[in-house]
Amino acid sequence: MAPLHLTLLGGFQARSLTDVAIAIPIKKAKALLAYLALHPGQLHPRDKLAALLWEDSGETQARHSLRQALVGLRKAFPRPAHVIAAEDDALTIPPQAIEVDVLTFERLLLREGTPAALEQAVALYQGELLEGFNPGAAGFEEWLMERRGRLREHAIAAAEALLVRQLADQPGSGAIGLALRLVSWDPLRESAQRTLMELYARQGRHGAALKQYQICRAVLRRELGVEPDAQTEALHQHILQQRRAFTTATSPASPPPAPTDGPGEWSGDLPPALVRTGGEAATTISPETAELRQASVLVARLASTNASETLDLENRHAARQALLARAHAASERFGGWLIQQAPDAVMVVFGIPQARGNEAERAVHAALALQQASADADPSRPAAPARIGIASGLVLVSPWRAEPHAYTVTG
């Protein structure tokens, strides 16, 4: 076995034959070792190496710095790991003296190329070559960027080849993990984004597939100033249709309970939530398709405390009604739509059916108004403290066909 093992994909790590980590404190000594290790058996003149790593120094100073780096490496290595050899005025590392993950990665891809070798190579690619490493030498950086880009393209090609094979069979969770790695390596590769969307959809994870579309679109807009291409948009529409068909197939036969005291107020547990808008802005969502919308949701729930648990049935009912009344007033004031999710909890949705661009701000104002109303309540009347939370994000909205001006909201 080789006396020295180098891991350069994803960072820098040197280990001895006995698997002991070797600390190399000098960055340019690391750079020198990595450069020689990735050209095993090749002779590199000292002048060339000195210019590569110390180009801003004079020739004499650069040669002196090279000698100091070599001394530092010999001090850091145990004697069996002294792998750098000198021949005349050149330096080299014999191929049998070192084992490098980069060279193993390239051998698996370029020489073997079998499905098993591809899997090993992709598993070996734990990040970019010398990721996060900057020795402060322009010549070395130029070489590093070229080699790093070539390795990344090899890794992407290998992962895509594996995904093509898995998509032709019955892909499992491993395929999604592979697709996620592929997207992390190159977020702008739309084909990888589509593959991940398709894998999620095959598993019935339509929400994850639609979220991945949103991520893809955001990255393309931010980095390139373009929209997703026609294939991606077509896949997005297909997943929306699948999601709608699934929702329709699993929806209850009858609509949820009707409103109680006034517009927008009703009781019952509603998964997914039903938002009644009273007809306002009812044309903002197409009656034929579900749409992803950015929304903010405020949830208020009566807190369970020793004091609240001692309230009798009538007083508990009065406390719930007071919470509902305060939430209704706050939602009316700041343009939200009220849902009573459970006897002790209410939810106010902002941004459905029409977005105004300040949903989160309105939700915060409503929460503050709800808190203030609780503080101003008549102390002689029974009450219980309420816990309030706010969340913002993407929700899927579609019309409730059994009732006009109502929408199901899932997210």
HELIX and SHEET records of a PDB file:
HELIX    1   1 LYS A   27  ALA A   37  1                                  11    
HELIX    2   2 ARG A   46  LEU A   53  1                                   8    
HELIX    3   3 GLU A   59  ALA A   76  1                                  18    
HELIX    4   4 ARG A   79  ALA A   81  5                                   3    
HELIX    5   5 PRO A   95  ALA A   97  5                                   3    
HELIX    6   6 ASP A  101  ARG A  107  1                                   7    
HELIX    7   7 LEU A  108  GLU A  112  3                                   5    
HELIX    8   8 PRO A  115  LEU A  124  1                                  10    
HELIX    9   9 ALA A  138  ALA A  168  1                                  31    
HELIX   10  10 SER A  173  TRP A  185  1                                  13    
HELIX   11  11 GLU A  190  ARG A  202  1                                  13    
HELIX   12  12 HIS A  206  LEU A  224  1                                  19    
HELIX   13  13 ALA A  230  THR A  250  1                                  21    
HELIX   14  14 ALA A  282  THR A  284  5                                   3    
HELIX   15  15 ASN A  306  GLU A  309  1                                   4    
HELIX   16  16 LEU A  313  PHE A  334  1                                  22    
HELIX   17  17 GLU A  359  ALA A  375  1                                  17    
SHEET    1   A 4 ALA A  21  ILE A  22  0                                        
SHEET    2   A 4 GLN A  13  SER A  16 -1                                        
SHEET    3   A 4 LEU A   4  THR A   7 -1                                        
SHEET    4   A 4 ILE A  98  VAL A 100  1                                        
SHEET    1   B 3 HIS A  44  PRO A  45  0                                        
SHEET    2   B 3 ALA A  90  THR A  92 -1                                        
SHEET    3   B 3 ALA A  85  GLU A  87 -1                                        
SHEET    1   C 6 ALA A 273  ARG A 276  0                                        
SHEET    2   C 6 ALA A 406  THR A 410 -1                                        
SHEET    3   C 6 ALA A 386  PRO A 399 -1                                        
SHEET    4   C 6 GLU A 291  LEU A 302 -1                                        
SHEET    5   C 6 ALA A 345  PHE A 350 -1                                        
SHEET    6   C 6 TRP A 337  ALA A 342 -1                                        
END                                                                             
